[in-house]
Every structure is written in C-alpha cells, then in structure tokens.
Amino acid sequence: MRDAAQPETWTAEIDLGSGVDVPARRGRAVFWLVGLILVVLWCIYLIIDNNTSSEPRSRVLVWVGIVGLALLVPRGLWLVWRLVKPSVLTFDLEGVQLGPRKLKWTQIRDVTLRPKSPVFRYLAIGKASVRIRDIHGTAINVTHEHVDDLDPLAEWLRRMHDVRTSEVE
C-alpha cells in the first residue's frame, strides 16, 4: 500500500486494489511531550524546593507537585508510546482501520464531525449498531494526527461508504 496525502487520490488507490496508508504525524506528539516534560520538571522542582520547609504554603506546593506528577507521568508515557509505535490509518476495499480497530464498509453507520470547535475536531466513524459493543469500542476516531483537513475526509468517507455498500447490496 502506498502513502497518499489527500482524499482525492485515495479513491484511485483503493480502486486499484492497493489501499491507502496514512501514518500518524509525530510533530504534535513531540510538541506536547516537550511541554509535558517542562511541566513535570516544574513539579519536581516544587517538591524538592519545598520539601524541607514546614510552612503550610510549602506543604501545599509539595502536594501540588506530587499530584501534578501523578497526573502527568501516565500521559507522558502514553505520548512516548505514540511516538515509538505510531498508529496507521488504512483505507482499503474491505473498510477502514486505525491501529487494531477495523470497520468494514458495511459496519459503518455514519460519519460525523464533532465537536464544532476547530481545535478539538475529530472524525467519528460509527459502527452499524451502536448497541453492539466489543473490546475495540464503538467508533474509530480520526484526529488531526493523521489528516490536516477533516472536512474533505468526512465527505470522501461518506461517498466511499455509499459506493462500497451499494456494491454489496
């Protein structure tokens, strides 16, 4: 499968039978990881700098540092995992796959963009029956991690879904 950048080129690739792989971009994960490391270092500084004092303010700052570490370290490990093993978004004749989650074209019920905020926009590709849940969840969520502009992707997925499901019927 070849890597392609835009939905317009994906239809031809799928029709040729090769499919399309869209790897995750690592730039945003690196940006967030650097910011997270800086905040973790600040939490460590709070703990070390205020640990020897018996003032109430210092005790509060030590607890702020500890809670900050408890909240941020798991997120940092998750970001490192995303950098080490990035997910690949795949479109082929059978359906859509993101990492281990795979939906056949016939399983896709709808393609929606949500929420409306451009910063937190992602594409949810819902399964045929929302009531049926499995270990992979009920939807595949495609974010800006894979595709810059989600609007053309949503339209393309709707068209592909219509074409692929009409071929089955």
N, C-alpha and C positions, 0 to 999 in steps of 0.2 A: 504494500500500500504506500502511496506517495503522500507527502505532506502538501496541503494546499491552504491558501490563505483566505479565500473568500467563498461564500456560498454559491456564487455564480459558477465557479469552476468545479464545485463538488458534484453536481448532477452528472456531468460528463464522466467524471471519475467513477461514480457509482454505476452508471450505465455500462461502462467498460468492464465492470465486474471487479475492479481493484479495491474500491472503497477509499475512504479518506481518514487519515490520522491527523488529529490536531493536538500536538503536545502542549502541556502546560507551560506557560511562560514563567520564568523564575524571578524576573525583576521585582515584582511586587512582594514576593515572599522574602527576598533579600532585604528590601526596604523595611518591611515590618520587623524582620529579625534583628536588624541593626538597631531600630528604635526600641525594641523589646530588651535587647542587651543593655542599652543605656539606662533604661528604667530599672532593670534588675541590678545593675551596678549601683544606682542611686539607693535602692532598697538595702543592699548590703552595706553601703556607707552609713545609712541611718542606723542600722543595727550595731555596727562596730563603734560608731562615734557616740552613740547614746547609751550603750550597754553598761558603762561603768558608773553612770550618774544615778542618783536616787531621786531626782526631781520627777514629779508627776508628768511634766511635759516630755521628759526623756523616755519615760516608760511608754507613753503613748506612741512616741516616734519609733521605738523599738518594735512595738506591736504592729504599727503601720508597715514597717519593713518586713516583718515576718509574714503578715497577711499578703502583702504585695508579692513576696517570693512564692508563697503557696499558690497564688492565683496565676502568676506569670510563667513560672517554670514549666508547667504542663503545656501551656500554649507555645512556649519556645521549643519544647521537644517536638510538638506537632509540626511547627514550621520547619524544623530541621528535617523531619521525616518527609515533608512535602518537597524539600529541596533534594534530598537523597533519592527519593522514589516518587517522581512526579507522575501525576495521572495523565492518561491519554484519552482524549475524546475521539471516538471512532464512529463513522457512519459507513454502513455497507448495505448490501442488498437485503440482509436479514433485519437490520434495525440500527439502534443507537446504543453505544456502550461508553460508559465513563468509569474507568478503573474496573472493579469487579461487577459493577451494576450493568445489566444488559436488558434492554427492552426491544422486543420485536416490533415491527411496524404495526402489527395487528393488536398489540397490547397497549399502544399509546392511545389514550383517551382524548387528551387535549394538550395544547401547547400554549402556555400563558407567560406573559411578562409580569413580574411583580417584585418588589413594590414599585411604585411610580417614581421614587427618588432615583435620579440617575447615578448617584454614588453607590447605592446598595442594590442595584438592579441585578437580577439573575433570571435565568430561564428555567422554568419548571416543566418537565415533560412528564405528565401524569400517566399512570398505568390505566389499563382498560377498566378495572374495577377497583375503586378506592377502598372498598370494604375488604378486599383480599390483601393481607399484609404478609410479607415474607421477611427473611433475615436481612434483605437488602433495602428495606423501606418501601415507600410507595411512590417515589419520584426520583428522577435524576435531575440534579440542579447544576446547570451550566452557568458559570460566572465569567467575569472579565478575565479570569485566569487563563482561559482558552481563546476567547474571541473578543475583539475590541468592541464591535457594534452588535448588540444582541437583537436589534430590530430586524435586520435582514436575515439573521439566523432563524428567528422565530417564523418569519414568512416562508423561508425556504423549507423549514421543517414541516410546516402546515401543508405546503404543496407536495412535498415528498410523501407525507403521510397519506394524503388523498390519492396520489398516484399508486403507491405501493399497496394500499388496502383495496383499491378498485381492481388491481390486478389479481388479488386473491379471490375476490367475490365472483 
